[in-house]
Amino acid sequence: MSTNRLKELEQQARLLEMAPSKEPSIVDDIVEFTDQWIQSLPKEKSFYRDEDLKNLKGLKGFSEEGEGLAALLSEFNEEVLVPGINGGSGGHMGYIPGGGIYASALGDYLAAATNKYVGVYYAAPGAVKLENQLIKWMCNLVGLPESTSGGNLTSGGSMASLIAMVAARELSGVKAKDFERCAIYYTHHAHHSSTKAIINAGLKEAKIRHVPMDEKFRMKPLELQKMIEEDKERGLIPLMIMASAGTTDVGAVDPLDAIGEIANAHNIWYNVDAAYGGFFTLTEYGKKKLKGIEKADSVVIDPHKGLFLPFGSGAILVRDQKQLYNSQHLPANYMQDTMSNQGELSPADLSPELTKHFRGVRMWLPLRLLGIKPFRAALEEKLELARYFYQEVQKIPAIKVGPDPELSVFYFHFQPDGRDANLVTKQLLDEIHKDGRVFLSSTTIDGTFYIRVAILCFRTHLEHVQLALDIIREITSRITKSR
Ligand SMILES: *Cc1c(COP(=O)(O)O)cnc(C)c1O
């Protein structure tokens, strides 16, 4: 190949080297677009149903030559950002809202533009220390022991649950022939990612024991104990107890302390799913509510929920990081250099991932830049907002609420005299969705259809709750009159 051709290719390839100083207008335009999007949130809807958007054209394809940014941003807005739930909106109070604080976006920018390889300590000692520092901070928060605890920053709670399940399986020493004799304990209200973790860990044949719940959908420890004892007598192998620190459906917190005692007494791996509820331990109330979480062998926690980070941030925290290492570490010839310098355990030895996003920066930057105080305040605010919403919504005629919120989730339904409650509650939710200024989701409990409220978006404040109450008042009164 001639050097001329190489020069020609180089010239084309050099287009990939954009830099902020070379392309200031592109940087400015992206910042401006993002700023406008944030500024417009108070006026924007929280939800657009796909079927109500008539102008969707679909995304264009890719071409050999590049295009101008303006058209791309407008396409991105119309085709991508507008349809569906607006996750950034304070009116989003459905499912479990995520975060998306801007400081995290800046952290991601730093991480992506510098592209530090953060899989192994040898390649990025500082980056691994940064991530381990965040993990230690979370371990401290939930009370896992300072000297032995550790974990991994994952893409989310589901991956974290899978990592915990694999660690428990490996520690127990069970083999495939034993799998059908293994028993795993959780309630019917545990998140479905628990079941998915079991399946993905190859344990589909294991016996799943649904532990009975009390009237507030919390695991009954005595029933758990009875089940374990019976299973042991039958020759089964109790492998893991999965408790919830805030269920997705109703926000119930299992009695973590009592369950921890049982897990200890029987030497069973104790996993606490705190994906939703974990960061409430930053508040005094939450710390008390989640008492006993410190007894866990592993804790699943989602910074993209309770720490308001953008999606793609979960974590698995473990009492003894050696157990995680033993279940995930493998040597490889081409990795031999990395074995010589191991100041701290590497993410790649604690998770299925090798190369990974440097996700620590999106958490580290906001925590350092803003301090912990605003996070703590926001979490306390969400707890109070949920209580306020719960208290006010029951004053609306024919609204019947479920149990008072243990954290920031509760549910209610609409039951005007002589009408089918499931039908009119569905109608109420449908009209809330059509209105779109706030977004609520639904669930079915024991055959009854309920509207769920989950307050966790960092932008949700009193005004959004009052708006939601106004909307519910208005629609229920209309439905009542319309018969
Ligand atoms: C969200 C959630 C999960 C799953 O976490 P992802 O981050 O969505 O993978 C698990 N458990 C609970 C209680 C949750 O709320």
PDBQT file of the ligand as one rigid body, heavy atoms in Angstrom, charges set to zero:
ROOT
HETATM    1  C1  LIG A 501     -35.957  -1.764  40.198  1.00  0.00    +0.000 C 
HETATM    2  C2  LIG A 501     -35.902  -2.912  41.113  1.00  0.00    +0.000 A 
HETATM    3  C3  LIG A 501     -35.145  -4.051  40.814  1.00  0.00    +0.000 A 
HETATM    4  C4  LIG A 501     -34.466  -4.242  39.490  1.00  0.00    +0.000 C 
HETATM    5  O1  LIG A 501     -33.454  -3.331  39.299  1.00  0.00    +0.000 OA
HETATM    6  P1  LIG A 501     -33.023  -2.814  37.837  1.00  0.00    +0.000 P 
HETATM    7  O2  LIG A 501     -32.070  -1.731  38.184  1.00  0.00    +0.000 OA
HETATM    8  O3  LIG A 501     -34.265  -2.330  37.173  1.00  0.00    +0.000 OA
HETATM    9  O4  LIG A 501     -32.399  -3.942  37.126  1.00  0.00    +0.000 OA
HETATM   10  C5  LIG A 501     -35.061  -5.050  41.760  1.00  0.00    +0.000 A 
HETATM   11  N1  LIG A 501     -35.699  -4.945  42.927  1.00  0.00    +0.000 NA
HETATM   12  C6  LIG A 501     -36.455  -3.871  43.256  1.00  0.00    +0.000 A 
HETATM   13  C7  LIG A 501     -37.153  -3.829  44.580  1.00  0.00    +0.000 C 
HETATM   14  C8  LIG A 501     -36.584  -2.818  42.357  1.00  0.00    +0.000 A 
HETATM   15  O5  LIG A 501     -37.340  -1.772  42.675  1.00  0.00    +0.000 OA
ENDROOT
TORSDOF 0
